[in-house]
Amino acid sequence: MDSTKKLARQAGLLYFLFSLPGPFALLYVPGKLFVKGDAAATADRIRTSGSLLRMGIGAELIGFAGFVFVGLALYRLFKPVSEGPALAMLILDLVPVPISFLCVLAEVAALDFAGVGGGSQMLSAFDAHQRDALAYLSLRLHGQGFTIAGIFWGLWLFPMGICVIRSHFIPRTVGVLLMIAGCGYAASSFSDLVLPQFAHAVGRVTEITNLGELPIIFWLLIWGARPQKAEVRAT
């Protein structure tokens, strides 16, 4: 059990550390730079805050690369519990990583189109309004790409929830909350892409349900794994 507790705390530490860049890169930075429906204002903000966008890019790269190791750590923890769901969890954790890295290219392009990137000198064929529109479109595509990745961010929580429920060394309630959060992530992405007329209403609900992912992070980080009276048979 000591080894399980050690693995759990290692996984919790990685989960915590590599979750930290997300709110900054995916919420704060776009919120400061993107002006919905106004390409000129968005491009002006990129030009005046290019360093902020570059910091966001760096935070995204660190976070996405780190989640490869989060998935591997959780797989090692849950494989003895239930190998099938643990493998599904790992695969669904890895799938959005390349999608997320491709999304970063859109931010790099936005820097170029706004005139503060390394390739901006090659865009003389476009006038200023066109470049502003392209910078705006690049940031919008960046956000849409993460909406697609959000489907997998939701799906990977389902097999993780199954693993938690079967583990007996983490409260079952934590597993149920993971599944609720998974529904929230998936529903939010689906409504944004397919049913945008309902996206705002769905988003208000999922702001609450998405918090269901937090207990697993803090349980693993603080408590690791609670003692068991008997060995859990792998399934």
MIPA-655379 format. One record per residue (C-alpha): residue number from 1; x, y, z. Coordinates in steps of 0.02 Angstrom, whole numbers, plus 50000, padded with zeros to 5 digits. Last residue first. Example, Ala and Ser with C-alpha at 12.3 -4.5 7.8 and 13.67 -1.06 7.14 Angstrom:
2
<pt><num>2</num><px>50684</px><py>49947</py><pz>50357</pz></pt>
<pt><num>1</num><px>50615</px><py>49775</py><pz>50390</pz></pt>
***
This chain:
235
<pt><num>235</num><px>49493</px><py>49680</py><pz>49335</pz></pt>
<pt><num>234</num><px>49631</px><py>49687</py><pz>49463</pz></pt>
<pt><num>233</num><px>49584</px><py>49617</py><pz>49632</pz></pt>
<pt><num>232</num><px>49590</px><py>49744</py><pz>49772</pz></pt>
<pt><num>231</num><px>49692</px><py>49684</py><pz>49919</pz></pt>
<pt><num>230</num><px>49606</px><py>49687</py><pz>50086</pz></pt>
<pt><num>229</num><px>49585</px><py>49805</py><pz>50231</pz></pt>
<pt><num>228</num><px>49636</px><py>49955</py><pz>50128</pz></pt>
<pt><num>227</num><px>49729</px><py>50111</py><pz>50181</pz></pt>
<pt><num>226</num><px>49686</px><py>50276</py><pz>50095</pz></pt>
<pt><num>225</num><px>49781</px><py>50325</py><pz>49938</pz></pt>
<pt><num>224</num><px>49868</px><py>50489</py><pz>49904</pz></pt>
<pt><num>223</num><px>49802</px><py>50597</py><pz>50045</pz></pt>
<pt><num>222</num><px>49860</px><py>50771</py><pz>49995</pz></pt>
<pt><num>221</num><px>49906</px><py>50764</py><pz>49810</pz></pt>
<pt><num>220</num><px>49793</px><py>50620</py><pz>49761</pz></pt>
<pt><num>219</num><px>49643</px><py>50693</py><pz>49853</pz></pt>
<pt><num>218</num><px>49684</px><py>50868</py><pz>49790</pz></pt>
<pt><num>217</num><px>49686</px><py>50819</py><pz>49607</pz></pt>
<pt><num>216</num><px>49539</px><py>50700</py><pz>49621</pz></pt>
<pt><num>215</num><px>49433</px><py>50836</py><pz>49705</pz></pt>
<pt><num>214</num><px>49462</px><py>50962</py><pz>49563</pz></pt>
<pt><num>213</num><px>49378</px><py>50870</py><pz>49419</pz></pt>
<pt><num>212</num><px>49204</px><py>50900</py><pz>49487</pz></pt>
<pt><num>211</num><px>49231</px><py>51086</py><pz>49463</pz></pt>
<pt><num>210</num><px>49179</px><py>51058</py><pz>49283</pz></pt>
<pt><num>209</num><px>49000</px><py>51034</py><pz>49343</pz></pt>
<pt><num>208</num><px>48987</px><py>51214</py><pz>49404</pz></pt>
<pt><num>207</num><px>49050</px><py>51307</py><pz>49250</pz></pt>
<pt><num>206</num><px>48957</px><py>51171</py><pz>49156</pz></pt>
<pt><num>205</num><px>48789</px><py>51245</py><pz>49202</pz></pt>
<pt><num>204</num><px>48828</px><py>51421</py><pz>49144</pz></pt>
<pt><num>203</num><px>48908</px><py>51352</py><pz>48987</pz></pt>
<pt><num>202</num><px>48752</px><py>51256</py><pz>48940</pz></pt>
<pt><num>201</num><px>48650</px><py>51417</py><pz>48943</pz></pt>
<pt><num>200</num><px>48781</px><py>51510</py><pz>48841</pz></pt>
<pt><num>199</num><px>48803</px><py>51370</py><pz>48715</pz></pt>
<pt><num>198</num><px>48618</px><py>51346</py><pz>48679</pz></pt>
<pt><num>197</num><px>48613</px><py>51447</py><pz>48518</pz></pt>
<pt><num>196</num><px>48785</px><py>51376</py><pz>48476</pz></pt>
<pt><num>195</num><px>48712</px><py>51202</py><pz>48449</pz></pt>
<pt><num>194</num><px>48845</px><py>51105</py><pz>48352</pz></pt>
<pt><num>193</num><px>49016</px><py>51177</py><pz>48397</pz></pt>
<pt><num>192</num><px>48984</px><py>51271</py><pz>48559</pz></pt>
<pt><num>191</num><px>48851</px><py>51146</py><pz>48614</pz></pt>
<pt><num>190</num><px>48965</px><py>50997</py><pz>48586</pz></pt>
<pt><num>189</num><px>49111</px><py>51078</py><pz>48677</pz></pt>
<pt><num>188</num><px>49007</px><py>51121</py><pz>48829</pz></pt>
<pt><num>187</num><px>48922</px><py>50952</py><pz>48832</pz></pt>
<pt><num>186</num><px>49090</px><py>50861</py><pz>48826</pz></pt>
<pt><num>185</num><px>49166</px><py>50964</py><pz>48966</pz></pt>
<pt><num>184</num><px>49011</px><py>50949</py><pz>49074</pz></pt>
<pt><num>183</num><px>48987</px><py>50763</py><pz>49048</pz></pt>
<pt><num>182</num><px>49168</px><py>50737</py><pz>49099</pz></pt>
<pt><num>181</num><px>49139</px><py>50842</py><pz>49255</pz></pt>
<pt><num>180</num><px>48995</px><py>50728</py><pz>49303</pz></pt>
<pt><num>179</num><px>49105</px><py>50577</py><pz>49271</pz></pt>
<pt><num>178</num><px>49242</px><py>50648</py><pz>49381</pz></pt>
<pt><num>177</num><px>49115</px><py>50686</py><pz>49517</pz></pt>
<pt><num>176</num><px>49063</px><py>50503</py><pz>49517</pz></pt>
<pt><num>175</num><px>49244</px><py>50449</py><pz>49536</pz></pt>
<pt><num>174</num><px>49270</px><py>50568</py><pz>49683</pz></pt>
<pt><num>173</num><px>49112</px><py>50499</py><pz>49764</pz></pt>
<pt><num>172</num><px>49190</px><py>50327</py><pz>49755</pz></pt>
<pt><num>171</num><px>49319</px><py>50380</py><pz>49883</pz></pt>
<pt><num>170</num><px>49498</px><py>50338</py><pz>49831</pz></pt>
<pt><num>169</num><px>49584</px><py>50179</py><pz>49892</pz></pt>
<pt><num>168</num><px>49436</px><py>50070</py><pz>49842</pz></pt>
<pt><num>167</num><px>49506</px><py>50064</py><pz>49664</pz></pt>
<pt><num>166</num><px>49347</px><py>50015</py><pz>49573</pz></pt>
<pt><num>165</num><px>49265</px><py>50186</py><pz>49590</pz></pt>
<pt><num>164</num><px>49428</px><py>50275</py><pz>49547</pz></pt>
<pt><num>163</num><px>49457</px><py>50168</py><pz>49393</pz></pt>
<pt><num>162</num><px>49280</px><py>50200</py><pz>49332</pz></pt>
<pt><num>161</num><px>49303</px><py>50387</py><pz>49358</pz></pt>
<pt><num>160</num><px>49464</px><py>50380</py><pz>49258</pz></pt>
<pt><num>159</num><px>49369</px><py>50290</py><pz>49121</pz></pt>
<pt><num>158</num><px>49245</px><py>50436</py><pz>49117</pz></pt>
<pt><num>157</num><px>49371</px><py>50577</py><pz>49143</pz></pt>
<pt><num>156</num><px>49455</px><py>50542</py><pz>48977</pz></pt>
<pt><num>155</num><px>49295</px><py>50589</py><pz>48885</pz></pt>
<pt><num>154</num><px>49288</px><py>50766</py><pz>48952</pz></pt>
<pt><num>153</num><px>49462</px><py>50821</py><pz>48903</pz></pt>
<pt><num>152</num><px>49427</px><py>50727</py><pz>48742</pz></pt>
<pt><num>151</num><px>49281</px><py>50841</py><pz>48700</pz></pt>
<pt><num>150</num><px>49383</px><py>50989</py><pz>48759</pz></pt>
<pt><num>149</num><px>49507</px><py>50959</py><pz>48618</pz></pt>
<pt><num>148</num><px>49371</px><py>51014</py><pz>48497</pz></pt>
<pt><num>147</num><px>49339</px><py>51172</py><pz>48598</pz></pt>
<pt><num>146</num><px>49526</px><py>51196</py><pz>48604</pz></pt>
<pt><num>145</num><px>49528</px><py>51205</py><pz>48415</pz></pt>
<pt><num>144</num><px>49386</px><py>51330</py><pz>48417</pz></pt>
<pt><num>143</num><px>49487</px><py>51444</py><pz>48530</pz></pt>
<pt><num>142</num><px>49640</px><py>51439</py><pz>48419</pz></pt>
<pt><num>141</num><px>49529</px><py>51463</py><pz>48267</pz></pt>
<pt><num>140</num><px>49465</px><py>51624</py><pz>48346</pz></pt>
<pt><num>139</num><px>49643</px><py>51682</py><pz>48380</pz></pt>
<pt><num>138</num><px>49689</px><py>51650</py><pz>48199</pz></pt>
<pt><num>137</num><px>49531</px><py>51736</py><pz>48134</pz></pt>
<pt><num>136</num><px>49573</px><py>51894</py><pz>48231</pz></pt>
<pt><num>135</num><px>49750</px><py>51895</py><pz>48163</pz></pt>
<pt><num>134</num><px>49681</px><py>51865</py><pz>47987</pz></pt>
<pt><num>133</num><px>49560</px><py>52010</py><pz>48005</pz></pt>
<pt><num>132</num><px>49699</px><py>52124</py><pz>48065</pz></pt>
<pt><num>131</num><px>49807</px><py>52070</py><pz>47918</pz></pt>
<pt><num>130</num><px>49664</px><py>52107</py><pz>47798</pz></pt>
<pt><num>129</num><px>49635</px><py>52279</py><pz>47873</pz></pt>
<pt><num>128</num><px>49821</px><py>52321</py><pz>47862</pz></pt>
<pt><num>127</num><px>49838</px><py>52272</py><pz>47679</pz></pt>
<pt><num>126</num><px>49899</px><py>52100</py><pz>47627</pz></pt>
<pt><num>125</num><px>50039</px><py>52074</py><pz>47501</pz></pt>
<pt><num>124</num><px>50162</px><py>52142</py><pz>47630</pz></pt>
<pt><num>123</num><px>50142</px><py>51982</py><pz>47731</pz></pt>
<pt><num>122</num><px>50322</px><py>51920</py><pz>47719</pz></pt>
<pt><num>121</num><px>50386</px><py>52047</py><pz>47845</pz></pt>
<pt><num>120</num><px>50272</px><py>51973</py><pz>47978</pz></pt>
<pt><num>119</num><px>50367</px><py>51809</py><pz>47982</pz></pt>
<pt><num>118</num><px>50454</px><py>51831</py><pz>48150</pz></pt>
<pt><num>117</num><px>50300</px><py>51895</py><pz>48237</pz></pt>
<pt><num>116</num><px>50246</px><py>52068</py><pz>48293</pz></pt>
<pt><num>115</num><px>50151</px><py>52123</py><pz>48137</pz></pt>
<pt><num>114</num><px>49975</px><py>52074</py><pz>48189</pz></pt>
<pt><num>113</num><px>49974</px><py>51939</py><pz>48055</pz></pt>
<pt><num>112</num><px>50136</px><py>51867</py><pz>48122</pz></pt>
<pt><num>111</num><px>50077</px><py>51865</py><pz>48303</pz></pt>
<pt><num>110</num><px>49912</px><py>51786</py><pz>48249</pz></pt>
<pt><num>109</num><px>50009</px><py>51651</py><pz>48156</pz></pt>
<pt><num>108</num><px>50099</px><py>51603</py><pz>48317</pz></pt>
<pt><num>107</num><px>49929</px><py>51596</py><pz>48402</pz></pt>
<pt><num>106</num><px>49862</px><py>51482</py><pz>48265</pz></pt>
<pt><num>105</num><px>50015</px><py>51371</py><pz>48284</pz></pt>
<pt><num>104</num><px>49966</px><py>51345</py><pz>48466</pz></pt>
<pt><num>103</num><px>49810</px><py>51255</py><pz>48406</pz></pt>
<pt><num>102</num><px>49921</px><py>51123</py><pz>48326</pz></pt>
<pt><num>101</num><px>49995</px><py>51086</py><pz>48497</pz></pt>
<pt><num>100</num><px>49821</px><py>51066</py><pz>48569</pz></pt>
<pt><num>99</num><px>49768</px><py>50941</py><pz>48435</pz></pt>
<pt><num>98</num><px>49932</px><py>50846</py><pz>48465</pz></pt>
<pt><num>97</num><px>49889</px><py>50834</py><pz>48652</pz></pt>
<pt><num>96</num><px>49703</px><py>50799</py><pz>48628</pz></pt>
<pt><num>95</num><px>49732</px><py>50612</py><pz>48593</pz></pt>
<pt><num>94</num><px>49850</px><py>50580</py><pz>48740</pz></pt>
<pt><num>93</num><px>49723</px><py>50590</py><pz>48881</pz></pt>
<pt><num>92</num><px>49597</px><py>50485</py><pz>48784</pz></pt>
<pt><num>91</num><px>49730</px><py>50351</py><pz>48760</pz></pt>
<pt><num>90</num><px>49780</px><py>50353</py><pz>48944</pz></pt>
<pt><num>89</num><px>49600</px><py>50341</py><pz>49005</pz></pt>
<pt><num>88</num><px>49564</px><py>50198</py><pz>48886</pz></pt>
<pt><num>87</num><px>49717</px><py>50108</py><pz>48955</pz></pt>
<pt><num>86</num><px>49658</px><py>50133</py><pz>49134</pz></pt>
<pt><num>85</num><px>49481</px><py>50078</py><pz>49085</pz></pt>
<pt><num>84</num><px>49551</px><py>49912</py><pz>49020</pz></pt>
<pt><num>83</num><px>49682</px><py>49884</py><pz>49155</pz></pt>
<pt><num>82</num><px>49568</px><py>49894</py><pz>49305</pz></pt>
<pt><num>81</num><px>49648</px><py>49909</py><pz>49477</pz></pt>
<pt><num>80</num><px>49825</px><py>49856</py><pz>49436</pz></pt>
<pt><num>79</num><px>49826</px><py>49983</py><pz>49292</pz></pt>
<pt><num>78</num><px>49761</px><py>50124</py><pz>49402</pz></pt>
<pt><num>77</num><px>49921</px><py>50198</py><pz>49472</pz></pt>
<pt><num>76</num><px>50031</px><py>50164</py><pz>49321</pz></pt>
<pt><num>75</num><px>49897</px><py>50238</py><pz>49208</pz></pt>
<pt><num>74</num><px>49884</px><py>50390</py><pz>49320</pz></pt>
<pt><num>73</num><px>50071</px><py>50421</py><pz>49303</pz></pt>
<pt><num>72</num><px>50065</px><py>50397</py><pz>49114</pz></pt>
<pt><num>71</num><px>49920</px><py>50518</py><pz>49096</pz></pt>
<pt><num>70</num><px>50005</px><py>50649</py><pz>49202</pz></pt>
<pt><num>69</num><px>50166</px><py>50624</py><pz>49102</pz></pt>
<pt><num>68</num><px>50077</px><py>50663</py><pz>48938</pz></pt>
<pt><num>67</num><px>49992</px><py>50805</py><pz>49032</pz></pt>
<pt><num>66</num><px>50160</px><py>50890</py><pz>49050</pz></pt>
<pt><num>65</num><px>50179</px><py>50917</py><pz>48863</pz></pt>
<pt><num>64</num><px>50010</px><py>51003</py><pz>48860</pz></pt>
<pt><num>63</num><px>50046</px><py>51113</py><pz>49010</pz></pt>
<pt><num>62</num><px>50220</px><py>51166</py><pz>48957</pz></pt>
<pt><num>61</num><px>50166</px><py>51207</py><pz>48780</pz></pt>
<pt><num>60</num><px>50013</px><py>51302</py><pz>48841</pz></pt>
<pt><num>59</num><px>50115</px><py>51406</py><pz>48964</pz></pt>
<pt><num>58</num><px>50240</px><py>51452</py><pz>48828</pz></pt>
<pt><num>57</num><px>50102</px><py>51506</py><pz>48710</pz></pt>
<pt><num>56</num><px>50022</px><py>51610</py><pz>48848</pz></pt>
<pt><num>55</num><px>50188</px><py>51693</py><pz>48883</pz></pt>
<pt><num>54</num><px>50201</px><py>51732</py><pz>48697</pz></pt>
<pt><num>53</num><px>50027</px><py>51809</py><pz>48702</pz></pt>
<pt><num>52</num><px>50077</px><py>51917</py><pz>48850</pz></pt>
<pt><num>51</num><px>50237</px><py>51970</py><pz>48760</pz></pt>
<pt><num>50</num><px>50135</px><py>52025</py><pz>48610</pz></pt>
<pt><num>49</num><px>50033</px><py>52142</py><pz>48719</pz></pt>
<pt><num>48</num><px>50031</px><py>52305</py><pz>48619</pz></pt>
<pt><num>47</num><px>50026</px><py>52220</py><pz>48449</pz></pt>
<pt><num>46</num><px>49906</px><py>52084</py><pz>48508</pz></pt>
<pt><num>45</num><px>49792</px><py>52216</py><pz>48582</pz></pt>
<pt><num>44</num><px>49793</px><py>52312</py><pz>48418</pz></pt>
<pt><num>43</num><px>49750</px><py>52152</py><pz>48323</pz></pt>
<pt><num>42</num><px>49599</px><py>52121</py><pz>48436</pz></pt>
<pt><num>41</num><px>49540</px><py>52301</py><pz>48419</pz></pt>
<pt><num>40</num><px>49552</px><py>52293</py><pz>48229</pz></pt>
<pt><num>39</num><px>49465</px><py>52124</py><pz>48218</pz></pt>
<pt><num>38</num><px>49314</px><py>52176</py><pz>48321</pz></pt>
<pt><num>37</num><px>49175</px><py>52045</py><pz>48329</pz></pt>
<pt><num>36</num><px>49231</px><py>51973</py><pz>48496</pz></pt>
<pt><num>35</num><px>49381</px><py>52065</py><pz>48566</pz></pt>
<pt><num>34</num><px>49518</px><py>51937</py><pz>48599</pz></pt>
<pt><num>33</num><px>49673</px><py>51996</py><pz>48690</pz></pt>
<pt><num>32</num><px>49640</px><py>52005</py><pz>48877</pz></pt>
<pt><num>31</num><px>49512</px><py>51865</py><pz>48884</pz></pt>
<pt><num>30</num><px>49620</px><py>51759</py><pz>48770</pz></pt>
<pt><num>29</num><px>49764</px><py>51777</py><pz>48895</pz></pt>
<pt><num>28</num><px>49662</px><py>51748</py><pz>49053</pz></pt>
<pt><num>27</num><px>49561</px><py>51596</py><pz>48998</pz></pt>
<pt><num>26</num><px>49664</px><py>51470</py><pz>48901</pz></pt>
<pt><num>25</num><px>49842</px><py>51518</py><pz>48947</pz></pt>
<pt><num>24</num><px>49815</px><py>51578</py><pz>49125</pz></pt>
<pt><num>23</num><px>49681</px><py>51450</py><pz>49171</pz></pt>
<pt><num>22</num><px>49783</px><py>51308</py><pz>49093</pz></pt>
<pt><num>21</num><px>49958</px><py>51344</py><pz>49161</pz></pt>
<pt><num>20</num><px>49913</px><py>51270</py><pz>49334</pz></pt>
<pt><num>19</num><px>49849</px><py>51102</py><pz>49273</pz></pt>
<pt><num>18</num><px>50027</px><py>51041</py><pz>49244</pz></pt>
<pt><num>17</num><px>50074</px><py>51065</py><pz>49425</pz></pt>
<pt><num>16</num><px>49917</px><py>50989</py><pz>49501</pz></pt>
<pt><num>15</num><px>49912</px><py>50833</py><pz>49393</pz></pt>
<pt><num>14</num><px>50099</px><py>50807</py><pz>49416</pz></pt>
<pt><num>13</num><px>50081</px><py>50820</py><pz>49605</pz></pt>
<pt><num>12</num><px>49929</px><py>50707</py><pz>49606</pz></pt>
<pt><num>11</num><px>50017</px><py>50574</py><pz>49502</pz></pt>
<pt><num>10</num><px>50165</px><py>50577</py><pz>49621</pz></pt>
<pt><num>9</num><px>50045</px><py>50570</py><pz>49769</pz></pt>
<pt><num>8</num><px>49955</px><py>50419</py><pz>49697</pz></pt>
<pt><num>7</num><px>50117</px><py>50329</py><pz>49655</pz></pt>
<pt><num>6</num><px>50178</px><py>50353</py><pz>49834</pz></pt>
<pt><num>5</num><px>50012</px><py>50293</py><pz>49905</pz></pt>
<pt><num>4</num><px>50018</px><py>50140</py><pz>49793</pz></pt>
<pt><num>3</num><px>50197</px><py>50104</py><pz>49849</pz></pt>
<pt><num>2</num><px>50145</px><py>50117</py><pz>50031</pz></pt>
<pt><num>1</num><px>50000</px><py>50000</py><pz>50000</pz></pt>
***
